[in-house]
Amino acid sequence: MDSRQSPPDPPKRVLPIRAVVLGAGSGSRMKSTLPKVIHPVAGRPMIEWVIEATSSLDPIQTVVVVRSDAHQVTEILPDEVTPVVQPRQLGTAHALQIALGVVHLDENEHVLVVPADTPLITAQTLEKMTKLHRRTGSAVTCLTAKMDDPTGYGRVVRNGWGRVERIVEHADTTTSEREINEINGGIYLFDGALIREAVGRVERANAQGEYYLPDVVAILGADGHGISAYQTTAEELSGINTQDQLALVAEIARLRINRGWMRQGVWMQDAGRVYIDTTVRLQAGVRIRPGVHLEGDTTVAGGTELGPDCFISDSRIGPDSKVWYSVLRDVSVGARAMVGPYASLRPGTVLADGAKVGTFVEVKDSEIGAGAKVSHLAYVGDTEVGENANLGAGTITANYDGYEKHPTRIGRGALIGSNTVLVAPVEVGDEAFTAAGSAITKDVSEGALAVERSTQREISEYSRRRQERYEAGTSQD
């Protein structure tokens, strides 16, 4: 059960590169208590997607620029990444200048700059951009895209020969420049021998009063250095500044993940309604119906059918099982098992091969043996259920005394009658029975029948007497 989507190819060092990831934006439009760059996309902080994409180039060093109050960001960064603080947010060129302060650049090295809020950028695109940069010998290569509605994005201005002349931020565009639909993706590859001096010449002569990276491009162009652009899809350059943009990007990432799994033999009835984290592992032959959410360290073996409507996190599910309309959290399910509908399996639960947990059953920190059945309307907590045991509807393990949890053991082949309460700690032996409606407070011997309930009495003519009392004006029974 270790199948996962095809691993990326080993890093290829097309050029000696130092990567700079810009993650110091305030994210105020997100209106969130979380730093923008750690908002999750398909189960991973968006900045992790960017760092992974840049790692495909085998950078000599990766620097992440963060805010001074961004401890939540630095906590999740890989050990090999160098965080550096931008104490004041004075623009993207200022952020790069801060990053260059911790970088020792050799003349033959290059600097890749990527915003942390572009999680859809792919390793393949960065590699193609790098190869273009090497082939053209440009001072800077920009990543651009054509966009139907470029509002909010910087525009790529080309000269009469089609060469990139400059990049203008949206707020600083003229009326004619706003008609341009080629946008700047904010991703650049600079010649390391030129970048430090050029970024030091940037001024704050713009509507926002910030130091802009596009001005570095203009400076290099004005100095007669070559500028090239690699055009990719607008999808890859989708930035995130608001919650609705986050949702749109997450949807694109989700569909990418789902298509990848379908190419590896996973069947999905409606890929638009299946949610799979990047950390999940699936084998060929898994069948997924709509409304399934797979999160965390979850593995699913071939032949298993999930859904409709399941939430499964940090769980392992064996082959040829079925889970539907259920919630599973940190559990292990064996082969040919059945869960649902409307079951809740809580952390620590283990279902052996062929076990069944059915309708409106909650199981917590328990082992359900091979072939055992808990078919409906039951609570099983801190319990060991033997193989082929059968727990009738309404079975409750009373495991908590107000201070501590206590264990219950149900032997193999035991039959627990409907509406039995097993008051822990208690043990029911192999092949033993409990009568329906019993409250079991003592151990039950192997092969025995335990009955614990009051004797049934019958009061003759009760209904007539009750009616007479009512008519006489009293409510006494």
Phi, psi and omega per residue, in radians:
M1 nan 0.729 -3.115
D2 -1.985 0.281 3.116
S3 -1.198 2.422 3.055
R4 -2.553 2.983 -3.137
Q5 -1.045 2.632 -3.034
S6 -0.862 2.203 -3.118
P7 -1.151 2.647 3.114
P8 -1.137 2.688 3.076
D9 -1.098 2.684 3.087
P10 -0.971 2.571 -3.116
P11 -0.962 2.471 3.121
K12 -2.042 2.115 3.126
R13 -1.571 1.553 3.100
V14 -1.189 -0.699 3.109
L15 -2.447 2.709 2.998
P16 -1.257 1.969 -2.968
I17 -2.202 2.503 2.883
R18 -1.988 2.197 -3.053
A19 -1.701 2.413 3.068
V20 -2.150 2.094 3.115
V21 -1.838 2.148 -3.077
L22 -1.587 1.868 -3.076
G23 -2.223 0.486 -3.054
A24 -1.793 0.117 3.124
G25 -1.080 2.601 -3.074
S26 -1.273 -0.549 -3.116
G27 1.130 0.513 -3.050
S28 -1.085 -0.539 -3.118
R29 -1.284 -0.214 3.044
M30 -1.254 -0.431 -3.111
K31 0.901 0.913 -3.062
S32 -2.319 2.671 3.057
T33 -1.385 -0.239 3.105
L34 -1.504 2.484 2.943
P35 -0.989 2.471 -3.035
K36 -0.944 -0.750 -2.945
V37 -1.319 -0.101 3.058
I38 -1.864 0.157 2.991
H39 -1.113 2.394 -3.016
P40 -1.376 2.497 2.968
V41 -2.204 1.967 -3.096
A42 0.921 0.772 3.008
G43 1.513 0.019 3.137
R44 -2.278 2.492 3.028
P45 -0.984 2.453 -3.047
M46 -1.030 -0.558 -3.126
I47 -1.145 -0.510 3.107
E48 -1.142 -0.641 3.087
W49 -1.043 -0.762 -3.090
V50 -1.179 -0.790 3.136
I51 -1.070 -0.692 3.121
E52 -1.119 -0.727 3.135
A53 -1.107 -0.745 -3.135
T54 -1.196 -0.501 -3.115
S55 -1.142 -0.328 3.121
S56 -1.124 -0.346 3.137
L57 -1.566 0.031 -3.129
D58 0.919 1.001 -3.100
P59 -1.145 2.589 3.071
I60 -1.120 -0.637 -3.110
Q61 -2.659 2.537 3.020
T62 -2.134 2.169 3.132
V63 -1.981 2.327 3.076
V64 -2.002 2.147 3.116
V65 -1.561 2.205 -3.086
V66 -2.274 2.915 3.040
R67 -1.323 2.850 -3.130
S68 -1.192 -0.393 -3.113
D69 -1.828 0.381 -3.001
A70 -1.757 0.838 3.119
H71 -1.082 -0.497 3.114
Q72 -1.141 -0.486 3.107
V73 -1.340 -0.859 -3.085
T74 -1.107 -0.488 -3.133
E75 -1.124 -0.490 -3.068
I76 -1.733 -0.042 -3.097
L77 -1.273 2.494 3.066
P78 -1.071 2.713 -3.096
D79 -1.051 -0.557 -3.058
E80 -1.392 -0.059 -3.137
V81 -1.622 2.440 3.126
T82 -1.755 1.970 3.060
P83 -1.461 2.512 3.057
V84 -2.427 2.435 -3.025
V85 -1.616 2.289 2.942
Q86 -1.709 1.764 -2.991
P87 -1.125 -0.560 3.085
R88 -2.247 2.377 -3.100
Q89 -1.488 1.587 -3.072
L90 -1.890 0.316 3.064
G91 2.007 2.967 -3.031
T92 -1.238 -0.625 3.107
A93 -1.183 -0.649 3.081
H94 -1.121 -0.710 3.110
A95 -1.075 -0.731 3.108
L96 -1.128 -0.694 3.119
Q97 -1.067 -0.699 3.080
I98 -1.071 -0.773 -3.126
A99 -1.119 -0.709 -3.128
L100 -1.122 -0.337 3.102
G101 -1.170 -0.328 3.125
V102 -1.959 0.233 -3.096
V103 -2.047 2.305 3.009
H104 -1.770 1.875 -3.054
L105 -1.676 2.204 2.920
D106 -1.438 2.785 -3.056
E107 -1.117 -0.466 -3.090
N108 -1.580 0.057 -3.098
E109 -1.620 2.879 -3.107
H110 -2.303 2.772 -3.081
V111 -2.107 2.061 3.066
L112 -1.672 2.240 3.133
V113 -2.052 2.176 -3.096
V114 -2.360 2.278 3.027
P115 -1.186 2.519 -3.120
A116 -1.315 -0.160 -3.085
D117 -1.813 0.498 3.068
T118 -2.126 1.178 -3.016
P119 -1.227 -0.176 -3.120
L120 -1.536 -0.073 3.104
I121 -1.118 2.400 -3.061
T122 -1.871 2.722 3.084
A123 -1.060 -0.665 -3.100
Q124 -1.081 -0.724 3.140
T125 -1.169 -0.738 3.122
L126 -1.100 -0.645 3.116
E127 -1.156 -0.728 3.122
K128 -1.154 -0.686 3.091
M129 -1.076 -0.728 -3.129
T130 -1.154 -0.704 3.123
K131 -1.135 -0.681 3.072
L132 -1.095 -0.748 3.140
H133 -1.045 -0.754 3.137
R134 -1.181 -0.729 -3.077
R135 -1.169 -0.677 -3.076
T136 -1.517 -0.331 -3.088
G137 1.131 0.505 -3.076
S138 -1.254 2.721 3.029
A139 -1.270 -0.531 3.103
V140 -2.638 2.439 3.003
T141 -2.079 2.249 -3.109
C142 -1.854 2.647 3.052
L143 -1.780 2.152 -3.068
T144 -2.255 3.013 3.092
A145 -2.763 2.705 3.001
K146 -1.551 2.399 -3.071
M147 -2.414 2.328 -3.134
D148 -1.071 -0.749 3.102
D149 -2.126 1.659 -3.059
P150 -1.485 0.169 -3.091
T151 -0.921 2.270 3.099
G152 1.644 -0.247 -3.121
Y153 -1.776 2.642 3.002
G154 -1.167 2.581 -3.105
R155 -1.797 2.535 3.096
V156 -1.657 2.001 -3.121
V157 -1.720 2.145 3.135
R158 -1.923 2.703 3.101
N159 -1.507 -3.041 -3.081
G160 -1.114 -0.320 3.119
W161 -1.665 0.096 3.110
G162 1.448 0.136 3.136
R163 -1.546 2.576 3.132
V164 -1.149 2.219 3.141
E165 -1.794 -0.768 3.136
R166 -2.891 2.957 3.068
I167 -2.159 2.296 -3.077
V168 -2.066 2.219 3.076
E169 -1.124 2.610 -3.058
H170 -0.938 -0.750 -3.080
A171 -1.141 -0.339 -3.074
D172 -1.875 0.106 -3.096
T173 -1.316 2.621 2.980
T174 -1.446 3.034 3.137
T175 -1.034 -0.746 -3.126
S176 -1.224 -0.638 3.135
E177 -1.169 -0.490 3.119
R178 -1.228 -0.264 3.085
E179 -1.385 -0.240 3.136
I180 -1.232 2.332 -3.122
N181 -1.884 0.122 3.005
E182 -1.590 2.105 -3.020
I183 -1.906 2.722 3.074
N184 -1.539 2.215 -3.115
G185 -1.475 -0.054 3.131
G186 1.346 0.210 3.140
I187 -1.999 2.184 -3.032
Y188 -2.329 2.634 2.982
L189 -2.188 1.974 -3.039
F190 -1.832 2.586 2.957
D191 -1.213 2.136 -3.070
G192 -1.127 -0.406 -3.138
A193 -1.309 -0.280 -3.055
L194 -1.984 -0.400 -2.911
I195 -1.191 -0.685 -3.038
R196 -1.106 -0.762 -3.134
E197 -1.223 -0.689 -3.100
A198 -1.169 -0.737 -3.105
V199 -1.181 -0.450 3.106
G200 -1.276 -0.219 -3.131
R201 -1.690 -0.023 -3.110
V202 -1.226 2.393 3.093
E203 -1.979 2.940 -3.088
R204 -1.709 0.681 -3.077
A205 -1.536 1.196 3.127
N206 -2.629 3.011 -3.043
A207 -1.084 -0.510 -3.089
Q208 -1.612 -0.172 -3.120
G209 1.156 0.595 -3.100
E210 -2.107 2.868 3.051
Y211 -1.557 1.990 -3.009
Y212 -1.776 2.442 3.020
L213 -1.120 -0.642 3.088
P214 -0.984 -0.473 3.094
D215 -1.189 -0.510 3.053
V216 -1.107 -0.710 3.102
V217 -1.060 -0.787 3.141
A218 -1.100 -0.700 3.137
I219 -1.102 -0.801 3.135
L220 -1.107 -0.689 3.105
G221 -1.146 -0.736 3.133
A222 -1.129 -0.478 3.107
D223 -1.419 0.021 3.093
G224 1.559 0.172 3.127
H225 -1.484 2.670 -3.111
G226 -1.291 2.440 3.071
I227 -2.138 2.236 3.087
S228 -2.154 2.866 -3.131
A229 -2.450 2.330 3.016
Y230 -1.848 2.155 -3.064
Q231 -1.675 2.215 3.104
T232 -2.094 -2.879 3.141
T233 -1.488 2.649 3.089
A234 -1.086 -0.537 -3.140
E235 -1.003 -0.781 -3.089
E236 -1.137 -0.461 -3.071
L237 -1.699 0.198 -3.136
S238 -1.082 2.032 3.086
G239 -1.585 2.890 -3.096
I240 -2.191 2.026 3.063
N241 -2.221 -0.259 -3.098
T242 -2.348 2.907 3.138
Q243 -1.144 -0.608 -3.141
D244 -1.241 -0.594 3.043
Q245 -1.165 -0.651 3.068
L246 -1.046 -0.757 -3.131
A247 -1.121 -0.703 3.139
L248 -1.150 -0.758 3.122
V249 -1.136 -0.727 3.121
A250 -1.068 -0.645 3.119
E251 -1.138 -0.732 3.116
I252 -1.119 -0.774 3.128
A253 -1.077 -0.716 -3.134
R254 -1.079 -0.761 -3.133
L255 -1.185 -0.601 3.049
R256 -1.057 -0.816 -3.138
I257 -1.069 -0.812 -3.096
N258 -1.113 -0.719 3.106
R259 -1.100 -0.679 3.110
G260 -1.055 -0.747 3.128
W261 -1.197 -0.664 3.126
M262 -1.136 -0.602 3.077
R263 -1.141 -0.377 3.136
Q264 -1.731 0.242 2.990
G265 1.726 0.220 3.061
V266 -1.583 2.283 -3.134
W267 -1.625 2.301 3.069
M268 -2.238 2.214 3.141
Q269 -1.206 -0.634 3.135
D270 -2.600 1.625 -3.042
A271 -1.083 -0.378 3.119
G272 -1.288 -0.155 -3.115
R273 -2.186 0.560 3.087
V274 -2.181 2.342 -3.020
Y275 -2.146 1.950 -3.052
I276 -2.232 2.135 3.058
D277 -1.199 2.759 3.110
T278 -1.165 -0.329 -3.095
T279 -1.477 -0.116 -3.075
V280 -1.401 2.574 3.108
R281 -2.157 2.299 -3.117
L282 -2.252 2.602 3.018
Q283 -1.767 2.736 3.044
A284 -0.998 2.485 3.133
G285 1.681 -0.116 3.022
V286 -1.186 2.442 3.124
R287 -2.048 2.244 -3.051
I288 -2.223 2.170 3.100
R289 -1.715 3.004 -3.028
P290 -1.089 2.671 3.041
G291 1.445 0.264 -3.120
V292 -1.616 2.292 3.065
H293 -2.043 2.107 3.114
L294 -2.061 2.103 -3.027
E295 -2.278 2.809 2.995
G296 1.129 -2.595 -3.092
D297 -1.512 1.246 -3.110
T298 -1.908 2.384 3.054
T299 -2.227 2.440 -3.132
V300 -2.308 2.226 -3.096
A301 -1.508 2.800 -3.097
G302 -1.073 2.607 3.133
G303 1.505 -0.139 3.139
T304 -1.483 2.483 3.096
E305 -1.969 2.261 -3.139
L306 -2.043 2.347 3.050
G307 1.635 3.020 0.173
P308 -1.256 2.770 2.895
D309 0.992 1.313 3.063
C310 -2.252 2.567 2.948
F311 -2.095 2.047 -3.062
I312 -2.284 2.126 3.131
S313 -2.304 2.464 3.030
D314 0.855 0.765 -3.039
S315 -2.241 2.775 3.129
R316 -2.126 2.184 -3.079
I317 -2.156 2.202 -3.082
G318 -1.360 -3.128 -3.052
P319 -1.261 2.638 2.977
D320 1.046 0.529 3.069
S321 -1.741 2.988 3.116
K322 -2.392 2.270 3.091
V323 -2.295 2.170 -3.139
W324 -2.530 2.513 3.137
Y325 0.830 0.881 -3.018
S326 -2.519 2.868 3.100
V327 -2.087 2.184 3.127
L328 -2.210 2.190 -3.137
R329 -2.288 2.002 3.091
D330 0.947 1.010 -3.128
V331 -2.266 2.939 3.075
S332 -2.202 2.211 -3.123
V333 -2.098 2.255 -3.093
G334 -1.389 -2.868 3.141
A335 -1.374 2.566 3.030
R336 0.998 0.500 3.099
A337 -1.580 2.827 3.107
M338 -2.298 2.294 3.134
V339 -2.271 2.159 3.072
G340 1.889 3.099 0.057
P341 -1.394 2.762 3.033
Y342 1.090 0.727 3.052
A343 -1.773 2.649 3.071
S344 -2.202 1.972 3.099
L345 -1.851 1.994 -3.062
R346 -1.637 2.941 -3.043
P347 -0.906 2.455 3.104
G348 1.584 -0.023 -3.121
T349 -1.420 2.405 3.100
V350 -2.251 2.140 3.037
L351 -1.863 2.134 3.124
A352 -1.365 3.075 -3.106
D353 -0.987 2.331 3.050
G354 1.321 0.095 3.124
A355 -1.294 2.732 3.136
K356 -2.308 2.264 2.995
V357 -2.195 2.060 -2.925
G358 -1.874 -2.511 -2.919
T359 -1.186 2.219 3.093
F360 0.940 0.857 3.065
V361 -2.007 2.340 3.034
E362 -2.009 2.258 3.128
V363 -2.204 2.281 -3.100
K364 -2.302 2.183 3.015
D365 0.836 0.881 -3.068
S366 -2.352 2.773 3.060
E367 -1.964 2.116 3.109
I368 -1.833 2.031 -2.994
G369 -1.215 2.968 -3.121
A370 -1.012 2.254 3.099
G371 1.293 -0.016 3.136
A372 -1.271 2.678 -3.086
K373 -2.263 2.270 2.948
V374 -2.225 1.497 -2.811
S375 -1.415 -0.537 -3.087
H376 -2.901 2.580 2.930
L377 0.925 1.030 -3.086
A378 -2.486 2.718 2.951
Y379 -2.143 2.173 -3.130
V380 -2.203 1.962 -3.123
G381 -2.297 2.397 3.119
D382 0.924 0.820 -2.978
T383 -2.235 2.527 2.982
E384 -1.928 2.028 -3.119
V385 -1.867 2.136 -3.094
G386 -1.249 2.900 -3.106
E387 -1.103 2.459 3.097
N388 1.104 0.221 3.006
A389 -1.235 2.756 -3.121
N390 -2.345 2.082 3.127
L391 -1.799 2.065 -3.094
G392 -1.243 2.922 -3.132
A393 -1.002 2.399 3.096
G394 1.488 0.100 3.109
T395 -1.180 2.312 3.135
I396 -2.251 2.273 2.947
T397 -1.698 1.961 3.136
A398 -1.486 1.580 -2.936
N399 -1.749 -0.094 -3.018
Y400 -2.121 2.204 -3.118
D401 -1.751 0.214 -3.091
G402 1.706 -0.268 3.132
Y403 -2.213 -0.749 -3.057
E404 -2.391 2.752 3.010
K405 -1.599 2.460 -3.103
H406 -2.160 2.605 -3.045
P407 -1.532 2.700 3.001
T408 -2.196 2.469 3.049
R409 -2.194 2.222 3.104
I410 -2.040 2.111 -3.020
G411 -1.252 2.965 -3.127
R412 -1.149 2.431 3.097
G413 1.250 0.085 3.131
A414 -1.225 2.646 3.090
L415 -2.154 2.031 -3.130
I416 -1.729 2.065 -3.086
G417 -1.162 2.745 -3.126
S418 -0.993 2.505 3.110
N419 1.042 0.568 3.005
T420 -1.489 2.372 2.992
V421 -1.878 2.123 3.107
L422 -1.776 1.867 -3.042
V423 -1.543 1.853 -3.070
A424 -1.311 2.657 0.018
P425 -1.379 2.341 -3.116
V426 -2.714 2.697 -3.124
E427 -2.338 2.305 3.060
V428 -1.909 2.164 -3.023
G429 -1.246 2.980 3.094
D430 -1.037 2.445 3.074
E431 1.037 0.293 3.126
A432 -1.487 2.866 -3.135
F433 -2.225 2.602 2.880
T434 -2.142 2.428 -3.128
A435 -1.309 2.600 3.131
A436 -0.979 2.444 3.082
G437 1.400 0.123 -3.092
S438 -1.457 2.585 2.971
A439 -1.905 1.791 -3.011
I440 -1.581 1.994 -3.131
T441 -1.972 -0.151 -3.132
K442 -2.187 2.717 3.123
D443 -1.027 2.538 3.123
V444 -1.918 2.238 -3.064
S445 -1.212 2.764 3.096
E446 -1.001 2.261 3.077
G447 1.315 0.019 -3.081
A448 -1.575 2.858 2.987
L449 -1.896 2.193 3.094
A450 -1.864 2.220 3.100
V451 -2.171 2.187 3.104
E452 -2.490 1.652 3.099
R453 -2.825 2.762 -3.103
S454 -1.242 2.720 3.128
T455 -1.254 2.365 3.137
Q456 -1.288 2.265 3.057
R457 -2.011 2.684 3.096
E458 -2.190 2.189 3.128
I459 -1.806 1.948 -3.067
S460 -1.163 2.546 3.043
E461 0.923 0.553 -3.109
Y462 -1.106 -0.712 -3.070
S463 -1.106 -0.748 -3.131
R464 -1.141 -0.765 -3.124
R465 -1.101 -0.689 -3.138
R466 -1.117 -0.724 3.135
Q467 -1.128 -0.683 3.132
E468 -1.117 -0.713 3.122
R469 -1.119 -0.684 3.141
Y470 -1.110 -0.778 -3.129
E471 -1.165 -0.440 3.102
A472 -1.386 -0.012 3.057
G473 1.580 0.272 3.108
T474 -2.084 2.609 3.115
S475 -1.762 0.131 -3.129
Q476 -1.265 2.518 3.062
D477 -1.558 nan nan
